[in-house]
Amino acid sequence: MSELLLLGQLGVFIHYFKEFVVANNNGKKYDLKRAVPMAVLSSLTTGLLIYLKDDISDLYVVTKFGAVALGYIGNSAFFSFIDVRKPKVTTQ
């Protein structure tokens, strides 16, 4: 499992490093103040999903490549899944 956790964290790093490179290539300043909390949240959700890999195997099979992909898109995938699962509330 530690190998999967490491690969997941590598995916998180790749995601945020890519954002950094794109911002620099476009001549923009990369906002670390905004990126660090999101990176921590992505790291935590990726670790949690990999830890729960047996419980979520019907939804997502965590392999070595899957762990990297989960790290790369894990935060948005996690919150998209939660948004789909929570009951829709409408206000009148």
PyMOL Python script that loads the backbone (N, CA, C, O; Angstrom):
from pymol import cmd

cmd.read_pdbstr("""\
ATOM      1  N   MET A   1       0.826  -1.198   0.000  1.00  0.00           N
ATOM      2  CA  MET A   1       0.000   0.000   0.000  1.00  0.00           C
ATOM      3  C   MET A   1       0.865   1.254   0.000  1.00  0.00           C
ATOM      4  O   MET A   1       0.471   2.256  -0.597  1.00  0.00           O
ATOM      5  N   SER A   2       2.022   1.237   0.644  1.00  0.00           N
ATOM      6  CA  SER A   2       2.850   2.440   0.695  1.00  0.00           C
ATOM      7  C   SER A   2       3.325   2.848  -0.702  1.00  0.00           C
ATOM      8  O   SER A   2       3.513   4.034  -0.974  1.00  0.00           O
ATOM      9  N   GLU A   3       3.517   1.865  -1.583  1.00  0.00           N
ATOM     10  CA  GLU A   3       3.901   2.183  -2.951  1.00  0.00           C
ATOM     11  C   GLU A   3       2.762   2.932  -3.654  1.00  0.00           C
ATOM     12  O   GLU A   3       3.007   3.887  -4.390  1.00  0.00           O
ATOM     13  N   LEU A   4       1.538   2.502  -3.428  1.00  0.00           N
ATOM     14  CA  LEU A   4       0.386   3.173  -4.022  1.00  0.00           C
ATOM     15  C   LEU A   4       0.235   4.585  -3.461  1.00  0.00           C
ATOM     16  O   LEU A   4      -0.081   5.517  -4.202  1.00  0.00           O
ATOM     17  N   LEU A   5       0.459   4.746  -2.166  1.00  0.00           N
ATOM     18  CA  LEU A   5       0.385   6.088  -1.564  1.00  0.00           C
ATOM     19  C   LEU A   5       1.435   7.014  -2.165  1.00  0.00           C
ATOM     20  O   LEU A   5       1.152   8.174  -2.465  1.00  0.00           O
ATOM     21  N   LEU A   6       2.642   6.498  -2.336  1.00  0.00           N
ATOM     22  CA  LEU A   6       3.721   7.284  -2.931  1.00  0.00           C
ATOM     23  C   LEU A   6       3.373   7.665  -4.372  1.00  0.00           C
ATOM     24  O   LEU A   6       3.588   8.808  -4.777  1.00  0.00           O
ATOM     25  N   LEU A   7       2.846   6.730  -5.138  1.00  0.00           N
ATOM     26  CA  LEU A   7       2.465   7.016  -6.519  1.00  0.00           C
ATOM     27  C   LEU A   7       1.312   8.025  -6.575  1.00  0.00           C
ATOM     28  O   LEU A   7       1.280   8.881  -7.459  1.00  0.00           O
ATOM     29  N   GLY A   8       0.383   7.927  -5.649  1.00  0.00           N
ATOM     30  CA  GLY A   8      -0.710   8.895  -5.580  1.00  0.00           C
ATOM     31  C   GLY A   8      -0.201  10.290  -5.292  1.00  0.00           C
ATOM     32  O   GLY A   8      -0.655  11.258  -5.902  1.00  0.00           O
ATOM     33  N   GLN A   9       0.742  10.401  -4.367  1.00  0.00           N
ATOM     34  CA  GLN A   9       1.313  11.708  -4.037  1.00  0.00           C
ATOM     35  C   GLN A   9       2.133  12.252  -5.211  1.00  0.00           C
ATOM     36  O   GLN A   9       2.192  13.463  -5.423  1.00  0.00           O
ATOM     37  N   LEU A  10       2.760  11.357  -5.966  1.00  0.00           N
ATOM     38  CA  LEU A  10       3.470  11.774  -7.171  1.00  0.00           C
ATOM     39  C   LEU A  10       2.483  12.376  -8.173  1.00  0.00           C
ATOM     40  O   LEU A  10       2.797  13.370  -8.829  1.00  0.00           O
ATOM     41  N   GLY A  11       1.309  11.788  -8.293  1.00  0.00           N
ATOM     42  CA  GLY A  11       0.272  12.339  -9.168  1.00  0.00           C
ATOM     43  C   GLY A  11      -0.156  13.727  -8.730  1.00  0.00           C
ATOM     44  O   GLY A  11      -0.366  14.603  -9.569  1.00  0.00           O
ATOM     45  N   VAL A  12      -0.289  13.942  -7.424  1.00  0.00           N
ATOM     46  CA  VAL A  12      -0.636  15.273  -6.898  1.00  0.00           C
ATOM     47  C   VAL A  12       0.469  16.263  -7.267  1.00  0.00           C
ATOM     48  O   VAL A  12       0.191  17.374  -7.717  1.00  0.00           O
ATOM     49  N   PHE A  13       1.709  15.855  -7.076  1.00  0.00           N
ATOM     50  CA  PHE A  13       2.840  16.725  -7.410  1.00  0.00           C
ATOM     51  C   PHE A  13       2.844  17.077  -8.894  1.00  0.00           C
ATOM     52  O   PHE A  13       3.040  18.238  -9.251  1.00  0.00           O
ATOM     53  N   ILE A  14       2.631  16.087  -9.764  1.00  0.00           N
ATOM     54  CA  ILE A  14       2.614  16.319 -11.211  1.00  0.00           C
ATOM     55  C   ILE A  14       1.532  17.342 -11.561  1.00  0.00           C
ATOM     56  O   ILE A  14       1.761  18.251 -12.359  1.00  0.00           O
ATOM     57  N   HIS A  15       0.369  17.187 -10.967  1.00  0.00           N
ATOM     58  CA  HIS A  15      -0.743  18.102 -11.245  1.00  0.00           C
ATOM     59  C   HIS A  15      -0.374  19.550 -10.907  1.00  0.00           C
ATOM     60  O   HIS A  15      -0.553  20.446 -11.732  1.00  0.00           O
ATOM     61  N   TYR A  16       0.131  19.771  -9.716  1.00  0.00           N
ATOM     62  CA  TYR A  16       0.434  21.143  -9.294  1.00  0.00           C
ATOM     63  C   TYR A  16       1.694  21.689  -9.961  1.00  0.00           C
ATOM     64  O   TYR A  16       1.795  22.894 -10.188  1.00  0.00           O
ATOM     65  N   PHE A  17       2.649  20.830 -10.275  1.00  0.00           N
ATOM     66  CA  PHE A  17       3.840  21.272 -10.993  1.00  0.00           C
ATOM     67  C   PHE A  17       3.466  21.687 -12.418  1.00  0.00           C
ATOM     68  O   PHE A  17       4.009  22.658 -12.945  1.00  0.00           O
ATOM     69  N   LYS A  18       2.543  20.953 -13.041  1.00  0.00           N
ATOM     70  CA  LYS A  18       2.064  21.309 -14.380  1.00  0.00           C
ATOM     71  C   LYS A  18       1.396  22.682 -14.345  1.00  0.00           C
ATOM     72  O   LYS A  18       1.628  23.506 -15.229  1.00  0.00           O
ATOM     73  N   GLU A  19       0.566  22.932 -13.323  1.00  0.00           N
ATOM     74  CA  GLU A  19      -0.072  24.249 -13.188  1.00  0.00           C
ATOM     75  C   GLU A  19       0.970  25.354 -13.045  1.00  0.00           C
ATOM     76  O   GLU A  19       0.822  26.434 -13.618  1.00  0.00           O
ATOM     77  N   PHE A  20       2.022  25.080 -12.280  1.00  0.00           N
ATOM     78  CA  PHE A  20       3.104  26.037 -12.087  1.00  0.00           C
ATOM     79  C   PHE A  20       3.796  26.348 -13.418  1.00  0.00           C
ATOM     80  O   PHE A  20       4.036  27.511 -13.740  1.00  0.00           O
ATOM     81  N   VAL A  21       4.112  25.306 -14.182  1.00  0.00           N
ATOM     82  CA  VAL A  21       4.795  25.481 -15.467  1.00  0.00           C
ATOM     83  C   VAL A  21       3.911  26.249 -16.444  1.00  0.00           C
ATOM     84  O   VAL A  21       4.392  27.150 -17.132  1.00  0.00           O
ATOM     85  N   VAL A  22       2.635  25.910 -16.514  1.00  0.00           N
ATOM     86  CA  VAL A  22       1.718  26.603 -17.424  1.00  0.00           C
ATOM     87  C   VAL A  22       1.612  28.081 -17.047  1.00  0.00           C
ATOM     88  O   VAL A  22       1.631  28.945 -17.923  1.00  0.00           O
ATOM     89  N   ALA A  23       1.501  28.373 -15.761  1.00  0.00           N
ATOM     90  CA  ALA A  23       1.423  29.773 -15.322  1.00  0.00           C
ATOM     91  C   ALA A  23       2.688  30.526 -15.719  1.00  0.00           C
ATOM     92  O   ALA A  23       2.611  31.650 -16.213  1.00  0.00           O
ATOM     93  N   ASN A  24       3.842  29.921 -15.508  1.00  0.00           N
ATOM     94  CA  ASN A  24       5.097  30.589 -15.872  1.00  0.00           C
ATOM     95  C   ASN A  24       5.233  30.763 -17.375  1.00  0.00           C
ATOM     96  O   ASN A  24       5.725  31.794 -17.833  1.00  0.00           O
ATOM     97  N   ASN A  25       4.805  29.776 -18.148  1.00  0.00           N
ATOM     98  CA  ASN A  25       4.877  29.884 -19.608  1.00  0.00           C
ATOM     99  C   ASN A  25       3.962  30.992 -20.133  1.00  0.00           C
ATOM    100  O   ASN A  25       4.246  31.594 -21.169  1.00  0.00           O
ATOM    101  N   ASN A  26       2.883  31.257 -19.432  1.00  0.00           N
ATOM    102  CA  ASN A  26       1.953  32.313 -19.822  1.00  0.00           C
ATOM    103  C   ASN A  26       2.326  33.667 -19.222  1.00  0.00           C
ATOM    104  O   ASN A  26       1.597  34.644 -19.390  1.00  0.00           O
ATOM    105  N   GLY A  27       3.453  33.724 -18.528  1.00  0.00           N
ATOM    106  CA  GLY A  27       3.919  34.980 -17.945  1.00  0.00           C
ATOM    107  C   GLY A  27       3.148  35.406 -16.709  1.00  0.00           C
ATOM    108  O   GLY A  27       3.189  36.574 -16.323  1.00  0.00           O
ATOM    109  N   LYS A  28       2.451  34.478 -16.091  1.00  0.00           N
ATOM    110  CA  LYS A  28       1.676  34.791 -14.897  1.00  0.00           C
ATOM    111  C   LYS A  28       2.417  34.328 -13.651  1.00  0.00           C
ATOM    112  O   LYS A  28       3.269  33.441 -13.706  1.00  0.00           O
ATOM    113  N   LYS A  29       2.075  34.945 -12.535  1.00  0.00           N
ATOM    114  CA  LYS A  29       2.649  34.545 -11.259  1.00  0.00           C
ATOM    115  C   LYS A  29       1.796  33.417 -10.681  1.00  0.00           C
ATOM    116  O   LYS A  29       0.568  33.512 -10.659  1.00  0.00           O
ATOM    117  N   TYR A  30       2.441  32.359 -10.216  1.00  0.00           N
ATOM    118  CA  TYR A  30       1.727  31.226  -9.630  1.00  0.00           C
ATOM    119  C   TYR A  30       1.379  31.579  -8.191  1.00  0.00           C
ATOM    120  O   TYR A  30       2.262  31.902  -7.397  1.00  0.00           O
ATOM    121  N   ASP A  31       0.120  31.518  -7.860  1.00  0.00           N
ATOM    122  CA  ASP A  31      -0.369  31.926  -6.542  1.00  0.00           C
ATOM    123  C   ASP A  31      -0.218  30.788  -5.533  1.00  0.00           C
ATOM    124  O   ASP A  31      -1.110  29.951  -5.394  1.00  0.00           O
ATOM    125  N   LEU A  32       0.911  30.763  -4.834  1.00  0.00           N
ATOM    126  CA  LEU A  32       1.165  29.706  -3.844  1.00  0.00           C
ATOM    127  C   LEU A  32       0.184  29.767  -2.683  1.00  0.00           C
ATOM    128  O   LEU A  32      -0.179  28.739  -2.112  1.00  0.00           O
ATOM    129  N   LYS A  33      -0.244  30.983  -2.334  1.00  0.00           N
ATOM    130  CA  LYS A  33      -1.176  31.143  -1.220  1.00  0.00           C
ATOM    131  C   LYS A  33      -2.472  30.373  -1.474  1.00  0.00           C
ATOM    132  O   LYS A  33      -3.080  29.851  -0.539  1.00  0.00           O
ATOM    133  N   ARG A  34      -2.883  30.306  -2.711  1.00  0.00           N
ATOM    134  CA  ARG A  34      -4.094  29.580  -3.088  1.00  0.00           C
ATOM    135  C   ARG A  34      -3.796  28.107  -3.378  1.00  0.00           C
ATOM    136  O   ARG A  34      -4.622  27.240  -3.094  1.00  0.00           O
ATOM    137  N   ALA A  35      -2.622  27.825  -3.941  1.00  0.00           N
ATOM    138  CA  ALA A  35      -2.289  26.470  -4.369  1.00  0.00           C
ATOM    139  C   ALA A  35      -1.964  25.533  -3.207  1.00  0.00           C
ATOM    140  O   ALA A  35      -2.313  24.354  -3.260  1.00  0.00           O
ATOM    141  N   VAL A  36      -1.315  26.022  -2.180  1.00  0.00           N
ATOM    142  CA  VAL A  36      -0.889  25.144  -1.080  1.00  0.00           C
ATOM    143  C   VAL A  36      -2.070  24.484  -0.364  1.00  0.00           C
ATOM    144  O   VAL A  36      -2.045  23.267  -0.177  1.00  0.00           O
ATOM    145  N   PRO A  37      -3.099  25.226   0.043  1.00  0.00           N
ATOM    146  CA  PRO A  37      -4.232  24.544   0.688  1.00  0.00           C
ATOM    147  C   PRO A  37      -4.909  23.524  -0.234  1.00  0.00           C
ATOM    148  O   PRO A  37      -5.323  22.457   0.221  1.00  0.00           O
ATOM    149  N   MET A  38      -5.023  23.847  -1.523  1.00  0.00           N
ATOM    150  CA  MET A  38      -5.629  22.904  -2.461  1.00  0.00           C
ATOM    151  C   MET A  38      -4.746  21.676  -2.649  1.00  0.00           C
ATOM    152  O   MET A  38      -5.260  20.565  -2.782  1.00  0.00           O
ATOM    153  N   ALA A  39      -3.428  21.858  -2.662  1.00  0.00           N
ATOM    154  CA  ALA A  39      -2.507  20.727  -2.789  1.00  0.00           C
ATOM    155  C   ALA A  39      -2.587  19.830  -1.557  1.00  0.00           C
ATOM    156  O   ALA A  39      -2.546  18.605  -1.675  1.00  0.00           O
ATOM    157  N   VAL A  40      -2.699  20.431  -0.387  1.00  0.00           N
ATOM    158  CA  VAL A  40      -2.841  19.639   0.843  1.00  0.00           C
ATOM    159  C   VAL A  40      -4.154  18.859   0.812  1.00  0.00           C
ATOM    160  O   VAL A  40      -4.184  17.679   1.162  1.00  0.00           O
ATOM    161  N   LEU A  41      -5.232  19.512   0.396  1.00  0.00           N
ATOM    162  CA  LEU A  41      -6.518  18.840   0.299  1.00  0.00           C
ATOM    163  C   LEU A  41      -6.463  17.704  -0.726  1.00  0.00           C
ATOM    164  O   LEU A  41      -6.987  16.619  -0.473  1.00  0.00           O
ATOM    165  N   SER A  42      -5.839  17.941  -1.867  1.00  0.00           N
ATOM    166  CA  SER A  42      -5.681  16.899  -2.877  1.00  0.00           C
ATOM    167  C   SER A  42      -4.861  15.735  -2.336  1.00  0.00           C
ATOM    168  O   SER A  42      -5.191  14.572  -2.569  1.00  0.00           O
ATOM    169  N   SER A  43      -3.802  16.052  -1.621  1.00  0.00           N
ATOM    170  CA  SER A  43      -2.945  15.021  -1.044  1.00  0.00           C
ATOM    171  C   SER A  43      -3.705  14.170  -0.032  1.00  0.00           C
ATOM    172  O   SER A  43      -3.586  12.945  -0.021  1.00  0.00           O
ATOM    173  N   LEU A  44      -4.486  14.832   0.815  1.00  0.00           N
ATOM    174  CA  LEU A  44      -5.263  14.101   1.822  1.00  0.00           C
ATOM    175  C   LEU A  44      -6.353  13.236   1.193  1.00  0.00           C
ATOM    176  O   LEU A  44      -6.532  12.084   1.589  1.00  0.00           O
ATOM    177  N   THR A  45      -7.079  13.776   0.223  1.00  0.00           N
ATOM    178  CA  THR A  45      -8.146  12.984  -0.399  1.00  0.00           C
ATOM    179  C   THR A  45      -7.564  11.820  -1.200  1.00  0.00           C
ATOM    180  O   THR A  45      -8.147  10.736  -1.231  1.00  0.00           O
ATOM    181  N   THR A  46      -6.420  12.039  -1.845  1.00  0.00           N
ATOM    182  CA  THR A  46      -5.771  10.955  -2.575  1.00  0.00           C
ATOM    183  C   THR A  46      -5.350   9.851  -1.615  1.00  0.00           C
ATOM    184  O   THR A  46      -5.594   8.672  -1.871  1.00  0.00           O
ATOM    185  N   GLY A  47      -4.716  10.235  -0.509  1.00  0.00           N
ATOM    186  CA  GLY A  47      -4.320   9.250   0.493  1.00  0.00           C
ATOM    187  C   GLY A  47      -5.502   8.503   1.064  1.00  0.00           C
ATOM    188  O   GLY A  47      -5.439   7.289   1.261  1.00  0.00           O
ATOM    189  N   LEU A  48      -6.577   9.214   1.330  1.00  0.00           N
ATOM    190  CA  LEU A  48      -7.784   8.587   1.868  1.00  0.00           C
ATOM    191  C   LEU A  48      -8.385   7.594   0.878  1.00  0.00           C
ATOM    192  O   LEU A  48      -8.756   6.484   1.260  1.00  0.00           O
ATOM    193  N   LEU A  49      -8.481   7.984  -0.382  1.00  0.00           N
ATOM    194  CA  LEU A  49      -9.054   7.089  -1.381  1.00  0.00           C
ATOM    195  C   LEU A  49      -8.187   5.849  -1.601  1.00  0.00           C
ATOM    196  O   LEU A  49      -8.711   4.755  -1.810  1.00  0.00           O
ATOM    197  N   ILE A  50      -6.881   6.015  -1.556  1.00  0.00           N
ATOM    198  CA  ILE A  50      -6.000   4.849  -1.694  1.00  0.00           C
ATOM    199  C   ILE A  50      -6.118   3.960  -0.467  1.00  0.00           C
ATOM    200  O   ILE A  50      -6.114   2.735  -0.590  1.00  0.00           O
ATOM    201  N   TYR A  51      -6.222   4.547   0.696  1.00  0.00           N
ATOM    202  CA  TYR A  51      -6.416   3.772   1.925  1.00  0.00           C
ATOM    203  C   TYR A  51      -7.720   2.970   1.861  1.00  0.00           C
ATOM    204  O   TYR A  51      -7.783   1.836   2.337  1.00  0.00           O
ATOM    205  N   LEU A  52      -8.745   3.560   1.277  1.00  0.00           N
ATOM    206  CA  LEU A  52     -10.060   2.918   1.169  1.00  0.00           C
ATOM    207  C   LEU A  52     -10.221   2.120  -0.126  1.00  0.00           C
ATOM    208  O   LEU A  52     -11.347   1.834  -0.534  1.00  0.00           O
ATOM    209  N   LYS A  53      -9.121   1.761  -0.770  1.00  0.00           N
ATOM    210  CA  LYS A  53      -9.176   1.138  -2.095  1.00  0.00           C
ATOM    211  C   LYS A  53     -10.041  -0.116  -2.140  1.00  0.00           C
ATOM    212  O   LYS A  53     -10.700  -0.359  -3.151  1.00  0.00           O
ATOM    213  N   ASP A  54     -10.062  -0.912  -1.087  1.00  0.00           N
ATOM    214  CA  ASP A  54     -10.896  -2.112  -1.080  1.00  0.00           C
ATOM    215  C   ASP A  54     -12.375  -1.755  -1.017  1.00  0.00           C
ATOM    216  O   ASP A  54     -13.209  -2.433  -1.617  1.00  0.00           O
ATOM    217  N   ASP A  55     -12.696  -0.699  -0.298  1.00  0.00           N
ATOM    218  CA  ASP A  55     -14.093  -0.281  -0.159  1.00  0.00           C
ATOM    219  C   ASP A  55     -14.642   0.382  -1.423  1.00  0.00           C
ATOM    220  O   ASP A  55     -15.844   0.326  -1.682  1.00  0.00           O
ATOM    221  N   ILE A  56     -13.771   1.005  -2.203  1.00  0.00           N
ATOM    222  CA  ILE A  56     -14.241   1.702  -3.406  1.00  0.00           C
ATOM    223  C   ILE A  56     -13.948   0.918  -4.678  1.00  0.00           C
ATOM    224  O   ILE A  56     -14.057   1.466  -5.775  1.00  0.00           O
ATOM    225  N   SER A  57     -13.581  -0.349  -4.554  1.00  0.00           N
ATOM    226  CA  SER A  57     -13.181  -1.131  -5.725  1.00  0.00           C
ATOM    227  C   SER A  57     -14.295  -1.264  -6.760  1.00  0.00           C
ATOM    228  O   SER A  57     -14.003  -1.454  -7.941  1.00  0.00           O
ATOM    229  N   ASP A  58     -15.550  -1.171  -6.358  1.00  0.00           N
ATOM    230  CA  ASP A  58     -16.645  -1.217  -7.329  1.00  0.00           C
ATOM    231  C   ASP A  58     -16.704   0.065  -8.157  1.00  0.00           C
ATOM    232  O   ASP A  58     -17.186   0.049  -9.289  1.00  0.00           O
ATOM    233  N   LEU A  59     -16.215   1.176  -7.596  1.00  0.00           N
ATOM    234  CA  LEU A  59     -16.253   2.460  -8.290  1.00  0.00           C
ATOM    235  C   LEU A  59     -14.951   2.766  -9.021  1.00  0.00           C
ATOM    236  O   LEU A  59     -14.964   3.333 -10.114  1.00  0.00           O
ATOM    237  N   TYR A  60     -13.822   2.388  -8.412  1.00  0.00           N
ATOM    238  CA  TYR A  60     -12.521   2.734  -8.962  1.00  0.00           C
ATOM    239  C   TYR A  60     -11.497   1.717  -8.464  1.00  0.00           C
ATOM    240  O   TYR A  60     -11.310   1.556  -7.258  1.00  0.00           O
ATOM    241  N   VAL A  61     -10.842   1.039  -9.389  1.00  0.00           N
ATOM    242  CA  VAL A  61      -9.827   0.054  -9.024  1.00  0.00           C
ATOM    243  C   VAL A  61      -8.482   0.772  -8.933  1.00  0.00           C
ATOM    244  O   VAL A  61      -8.031   1.381  -9.903  1.00  0.00           O
ATOM    245  N   VAL A  62      -7.854   0.698  -7.778  1.00  0.00           N
ATOM    246  CA  VAL A  62      -6.587   1.393  -7.549  1.00  0.00           C
ATOM    247  C   VAL A  62      -5.437   0.460  -7.917  1.00  0.00           C
ATOM    248  O   VAL A  62      -5.117  -0.479  -7.187  1.00  0.00           O
ATOM    249  N   THR A  63      -4.824   0.742  -9.065  1.00  0.00           N
ATOM    250  CA  THR A  63      -3.614   0.053  -9.511  1.00  0.00           C
ATOM    251  C   THR A  63      -2.464   1.052  -9.394  1.00  0.00           C
ATOM    252  O   THR A  63      -2.663   2.164  -8.906  1.00  0.00           O
ATOM    253  N   LYS A  64      -1.269   0.671  -9.834  1.00  0.00           N
ATOM    254  CA  LYS A  64      -0.142   1.608  -9.793  1.00  0.00           C
ATOM    255  C   LYS A  64      -0.439   2.831 -10.656  1.00  0.00           C
ATOM    256  O   LYS A  64      -0.274   3.967 -10.211  1.00  0.00           O
ATOM    257  N   PHE A  65      -0.875   2.594 -11.888  1.00  0.00           N
ATOM    258  CA  PHE A  65      -1.230   3.720 -12.762  1.00  0.00           C
ATOM    259  C   PHE A  65      -2.452   4.451 -12.212  1.00  0.00           C
ATOM    260  O   PHE A  65      -2.520   5.680 -12.254  1.00  0.00           O
ATOM    261  N   GLY A  66      -3.408   3.694 -11.702  1.00  0.00           N
ATOM    262  CA  GLY A  66      -4.613   4.295 -11.138  1.00  0.00           C
ATOM    263  C   GLY A  66      -4.310   5.196  -9.961  1.00  0.00           C
ATOM    264  O   GLY A  66      -4.992   6.201  -9.758  1.00  0.00           O
ATOM    265  N   ALA A  67      -3.296   4.852  -9.181  1.00  0.00           N
ATOM    266  CA  ALA A  67      -2.906   5.690  -8.039  1.00  0.00           C
ATOM    267  C   ALA A  67      -2.352   7.022  -8.515  1.00  0.00           C
ATOM    268  O   ALA A  67      -2.663   8.064  -7.937  1.00  0.00           O
ATOM    269  N   VAL A  68      -1.530   7.001  -9.568  1.00  0.00           N
ATOM    270  CA  VAL A  68      -0.994   8.249 -10.115  1.00  0.00           C
ATOM    271  C   VAL A  68      -2.128   9.093 -10.686  1.00  0.00           C
ATOM    272  O   VAL A  68      -2.195  10.301 -10.457  1.00  0.00           O
ATOM    273  N   ALA A  69      -3.020   8.441 -11.434  1.00  0.00           N
ATOM    274  CA  ALA A  69      -4.164   9.164 -12.010  1.00  0.00           C
ATOM    275  C   ALA A  69      -5.053   9.731 -10.916  1.00  0.00           C
ATOM    276  O   ALA A  69      -5.550  10.851 -11.034  1.00  0.00           O
ATOM    277  N   LEU A  70      -5.253   8.972  -9.863  1.00  0.00           N
ATOM    278  CA  LEU A  70      -6.061   9.432  -8.739  1.00  0.00           C
ATOM    279  C   LEU A  70      -5.422  10.649  -8.087  1.00  0.00           C
ATOM    280  O   LEU A  70      -6.121  11.590  -7.711  1.00  0.00           O
ATOM    281  N   GLY A  71      -4.119  10.640  -7.951  1.00  0.00           N
ATOM    282  CA  GLY A  71      -3.417  11.803  -7.408  1.00  0.00           C
ATOM    283  C   GLY A  71      -3.540  13.014  -8.312  1.00  0.00           C
ATOM    284  O   GLY A  71      -3.677  14.145  -7.845  1.00  0.00           O
ATOM    285  N   TYR A  72      -3.491  12.763  -9.611  1.00  0.00           N
ATOM    286  CA  TYR A  72      -3.559  13.865 -10.572  1.00  0.00           C
ATOM    287  C   TYR A  72      -4.950  14.492 -10.602  1.00  0.00           C
ATOM    288  O   TYR A  72      -5.080  15.713 -10.689  1.00  0.00           O
ATOM    289  N   ILE A  73      -5.990  13.658 -10.530  1.00  0.00           N
ATOM    290  CA  ILE A  73      -7.363  14.179 -10.604  1.00  0.00           C
ATOM    291  C   ILE A  73      -8.161  13.892  -9.344  1.00  0.00           C
ATOM    292  O   ILE A  73      -9.371  14.115  -9.309  1.00  0.00           O
ATOM    293  N   GLY A  74      -7.494  13.399  -8.313  1.00  0.00           N
ATOM    294  CA  GLY A  74      -8.189  12.897  -7.130  1.00  0.00           C
ATOM    295  C   GLY A  74      -9.104  13.871  -6.431  1.00  0.00           C
ATOM    296  O   GLY A  74     -10.219  13.502  -6.060  1.00  0.00           O
ATOM    297  N   ASN A  75      -8.675  15.092  -6.241  1.00  0.00           N
ATOM    298  CA  ASN A  75      -9.481  16.059  -5.505  1.00  0.00           C
ATOM    299  C   ASN A  75     -10.790  16.332  -6.237  1.00  0.00           C
ATOM    300  O   ASN A  75     -11.861  16.295  -5.631  1.00  0.00           O
ATOM    301  N   SER A  76     -10.709  16.602  -7.524  1.00  0.00           N
ATOM    302  CA  SER A  76     -11.940  16.892  -8.265  1.00  0.00           C
ATOM    303  C   SER A  76     -12.807  15.656  -8.390  1.00  0.00           C
ATOM    304  O   SER A  76     -14.032  15.754  -8.326  1.00  0.00           O
ATOM    305  N   ALA A  77     -12.190  14.481  -8.570  1.00  0.00           N
ATOM    306  CA  ALA A  77     -12.974  13.245  -8.670  1.00  0.00           C
ATOM    307  C   ALA A  77     -13.669  12.937  -7.345  1.00  0.00           C
ATOM    308  O   ALA A  77     -14.826  12.517  -7.330  1.00  0.00           O
ATOM    309  N   PHE A  78     -12.970  13.146  -6.247  1.00  0.00           N
ATOM    310  CA  PHE A  78     -13.540  12.879  -4.928  1.00  0.00           C
ATOM    311  C   PHE A  78     -14.758  13.762  -4.667  1.00  0.00           C
ATOM    312  O   PHE A  78     -15.804  13.275  -4.237  1.00  0.00           O
ATOM    313  N   PHE A  79     -14.618  15.053  -4.926  1.00  0.00           N
ATOM    314  CA  PHE A  79     -15.727  15.963  -4.658  1.00  0.00           C
ATOM    315  C   PHE A  79     -16.853  15.821  -5.676  1.00  0.00           C
ATOM    316  O   PHE A  79     -18.011  16.090  -5.354  1.00  0.00           O
ATOM    317  N   SER A  80     -16.534  15.405  -6.891  1.00  0.00           N
ATOM    318  CA  SER A  80     -17.585  15.118  -7.866  1.00  0.00           C
ATOM    319  C   SER A  80     -18.400  13.916  -7.408  1.00  0.00           C
ATOM    320  O   SER A  80     -19.625  13.908  -7.525  1.00  0.00           O
ATOM    321  N   PHE A  81     -17.717  12.902  -6.885  1.00  0.00           N
ATOM    322  CA  PHE A  81     -18.406  11.719  -6.386  1.00  0.00           C
ATOM    323  C   PHE A  81     -19.308  12.082  -5.206  1.00  0.00           C
ATOM    324  O   PHE A  81     -20.452  11.632  -5.137  1.00  0.00           O
ATOM    325  N   ILE A  82     -18.802  12.882  -4.290  1.00  0.00           N
ATOM    326  CA  ILE A  82     -19.604  13.294  -3.136  1.00  0.00           C
ATOM    327  C   ILE A  82     -20.806  14.108  -3.603  1.00  0.00           C
ATOM    328  O   ILE A  82     -21.905  13.942  -3.073  1.00  0.00           O
ATOM    329  N   ASP A  83     -20.614  14.981  -4.581  1.00  0.00           N
ATOM    330  CA  ASP A  83     -21.709  15.795  -5.094  1.00  0.00           C
ATOM    331  C   ASP A  83     -22.784  14.928  -5.745  1.00  0.00           C
ATOM    332  O   ASP A  83     -23.973  15.223  -5.622  1.00  0.00           O
ATOM    333  N   VAL A  84     -22.383  13.875  -6.429  1.00  0.00           N
ATOM    334  CA  VAL A  84     -23.346  12.969  -7.064  1.00  0.00           C
ATOM    335  C   VAL A  84     -24.125  12.201  -6.003  1.00  0.00           C
ATOM    336  O   VAL A  84     -25.326  11.982  -6.160  1.00  0.00           O
ATOM    337  N   ARG A  85     -23.467  11.793  -4.936  1.00  0.00           N
ATOM    338  CA  ARG A  85     -24.077  10.970  -3.902  1.00  0.00           C
ATOM    339  C   ARG A  85     -24.971  11.727  -2.933  1.00  0.00           C
ATOM    340  O   ARG A  85     -25.893  11.138  -2.368  1.00  0.00           O
ATOM    341  N   LYS A  86     -24.724  13.016  -2.727  1.00  0.00           N
ATOM    342  CA  LYS A  86     -25.526  13.737  -1.739  1.00  0.00           C
ATOM    343  C   LYS A  86     -26.896  14.069  -2.329  1.00  0.00           C
ATOM    344  O   LYS A  86     -27.017  14.303  -3.532  1.00  0.00           O
ATOM    345  N   PRO A  87     -27.908  14.088  -1.495  1.00  0.00           N
ATOM    346  CA  PRO A  87     -29.248  14.387  -1.999  1.00  0.00           C
ATOM    347  C   PRO A  87     -29.345  15.825  -2.493  1.00  0.00           C
ATOM    348  O   PRO A  87     -28.785  16.746  -1.898  1.00  0.00           O
ATOM    349  N   LYS A  88     -30.054  15.989  -3.573  1.00  0.00           N
ATOM    350  CA  LYS A  88     -30.253  17.327  -4.123  1.00  0.00           C
ATOM    351  C   LYS A  88     -31.287  18.068  -3.314  1.00  0.00           C
ATOM    352  O   LYS A  88     -32.357  17.526  -3.037  1.00  0.00           O
ATOM    353  N   VAL A  89     -30.995  19.296  -2.929  1.00  0.00           N
ATOM    354  CA  VAL A  89     -31.900  20.110  -2.142  1.00  0.00           C
ATOM    355  C   VAL A  89     -32.338  21.281  -3.018  1.00  0.00           C
ATOM    356  O   VAL A  89     -31.519  21.982  -3.612  1.00  0.00           O
ATOM    357  N   THR A  90     -33.615  21.464  -3.076  1.00  0.00           N
ATOM    358  CA  THR A  90     -34.123  22.595  -3.852  1.00  0.00           C
ATOM    359  C   THR A  90     -34.803  23.571  -2.900  1.00  0.00           C
ATOM    360  O   THR A  90     -35.420  23.180  -1.909  1.00  0.00           O
ATOM    361  N   THR A  91     -34.676  24.818  -3.224  1.00  0.00           N
ATOM    362  CA  THR A  91     -35.338  25.851  -2.420  1.00  0.00           C
ATOM    363  C   THR A  91     -36.416  26.492  -3.265  1.00  0.00           C
ATOM    364  O   THR A  91     -36.266  26.653  -4.476  1.00  0.00           O
ATOM    365  N   GLN A  92     -37.478  26.845  -2.627  1.00  0.00           N
ATOM    366  CA  GLN A  92     -38.603  27.426  -3.375  1.00  0.00           C
ATOM    367  C   GLN A  92     -38.735  28.884  -3.080  1.00  0.00           C
ATOM    368  O   GLN A  92     -39.625  29.544  -3.616  1.00  0.00           O
TER     369      GLN A  92
END
""", "prot")
cmd.dss("prot")
cmd.show_as("cartoon", "prot")
cmd.util.cbc("prot")
cmd.orient("prot")
